[in-house]
Amino acid sequence: MDIELYIALISLILLGILTAPFLPSLSSSQVDLNGYSPVEDIQTEENLLVFESGCYQLSMVVSRDQTESIQKGILNFTGSRPLTHDLFASTLSELDAELEAVKIYGLMEGSYLAYLVIEENGEIQRIDSRPSDAVALASRTRSPVYVNEELLREAGEDTCERGGKTL
């Protein structure tokens, strides 16, 4: 996709003119974290993300490029030119929009599902995203990441049960 078109589409979504497919816009009073647990730590390996939340770990395979992008965001690395996730973070800032949170909410056909919760002018928008892109953006904006509790129980590993943590 042409970068100018990409930026134009993002701008239209953030301005509320266009919404992401299948995800209706929300008013700020509709944003809540019921049924979600905060991610307390994110471990990155060569092509793996491991989210720790309470007694659970949720692992997902991602590309090496995505892992590197997340690591760069966590380390606050800035190169001579912005990477894609840096560009998106800058675009949000220039539009006076804020990434309020990332929510990883499901698993479909072996792929995890996530969306960005973006606030602009008091309006909240949910934008569909790959979890790895969402986390790469959150690592740059220092936004929190949440995982659906049912997803954690069904697809995650209980670290308390195996003696890794205590409640």
N, C-alpha and C positions, 0 to 999 in steps of 0.2 A: 504494500500500500504506500502511496506517495506520502511523504512526511507532512506536506502542507494539508492534504486531505485528512490525515490522521489528527493533526492539531485542530483543524476546523471541526471535525466530528466530536472531539473531546470538548471543545469550547461550547458546541451546541448542547451537549449533554449537561455540562456544568451550568449553563444558563437556563436549563429547564425546557429548552425548545425541543429537545430530542431525549427520549429515555432509552436506557439499555433494554434489550429484548427480554421479555418475560419477567422483568423486575419493576413493579410499579414504584412511582415516587412516593416518598413518605413525608409526613409532616414531622417536625422535631418531637412532638409529643408521642409519636408512634415508635421512636427508637428506644429499644430497651435491650437489656442483656439477659433477660429471663431465659434460662436453658443454655446459657453460654458460660464457659469458664475462661478466665484470662490465661494467656500463654505466659508462663513465668520465665522461660528460657528457650532459645532456639539454637540448636547445634547444627553446624553445617559440616558436611563431609564432602568428598569428591563429587558425588551426584545424589546426595541424600540430605533431606531436612528432617530434623527430629524436634518436635514441639513438646515441651514439658508443661503440663498443667496439672497441679495437684498430684495425685497418685498415678497419673497416666502419661505415657509417651505415645505420640502419634508420629509415625515415620512416613515420608513420601519421597519417591524418586523424582528427581528433577534433572535438568541438563546441567552440565558443568558450568556453562555460561551463567545460568540463573544463580547457582551457588556462589559463583564469584561476584555477581552483582549484589547479592544479599550481603556477602562479607564486606564488600566495599562500602555499602551503606552503613553497616554496623560500625565499621572503623572510621567512618566519616571521611573516606578517601575521595578526593576530587582530582580528576585528571585535567589535562589542558583543555579538553572539550567535553561537554556533557554527554553522558550515556543516556539511553532511552529513559530509564527510570529517573535520572536526574532531570531530564527535560520535563517529564510529567510532573515531578515535584515543583519545578520552577513555574510550570503553567498554572498549577493550582495556586501558588503564591501570587502570581501576577493577576489572577482572576479573583483574588481575595476569597478563595475557597480553602477549606481545610479538610484533610483526611481525618475524620473523627475516629475511625476504627476499621479494622479488617475483620470480617467474620467468615470463618471456614465452617460451612454449614452442612455439607453432605458428601456423598460418594455415589457416583453413577458410572456404571460400566468400567470400573477400575480407575476412574479419575476423580480426584477431590474437587469440590466446588467451593467457590468463595465469592464474596463481593466486597466492594469498597463502600464504606459509609462516608459520604462527602457532604459537608455543610457549606452552603453558600447563601449569604443574605438571609439567614434564618431558615432556609429550606434544606431538607435532607434528601439526598438522592442515593439510591443503591445502584451500583454499577457492577455488572457481572465481570469477574476476573479469574484468571488462573491463580491459584493460591501462591505460586512462586512469584508472579508479577506483583501481586498484592503485598506480599511480605517484603519484596525488594523496595517497593515504594514506601511502605511503613518504616523500613529501616532508615530511610532518608528523612522522613518527616517526624520520626520518633513517635509514631502513632501506635496505640495498643492493638494487639492481635488477640482474637477470641476464637475458641473452638466450641462447636455444639457439643453439649455434654453427652447426648445419646451417641453421637459419632465417636467420641472418645471411648465410651464403654464398648461399643461394637467393633471399632477398627483399631483402637489403641491397645497398648500393653499396660497392664496394671503393675506398676513398679512397687507398690506397697505390698501386694500379695507375694511377690518374689523376694521381699526383704530389702528392697532398695531404699524405701522411705518409710517413715512412720506417720500415721495420721495425727 
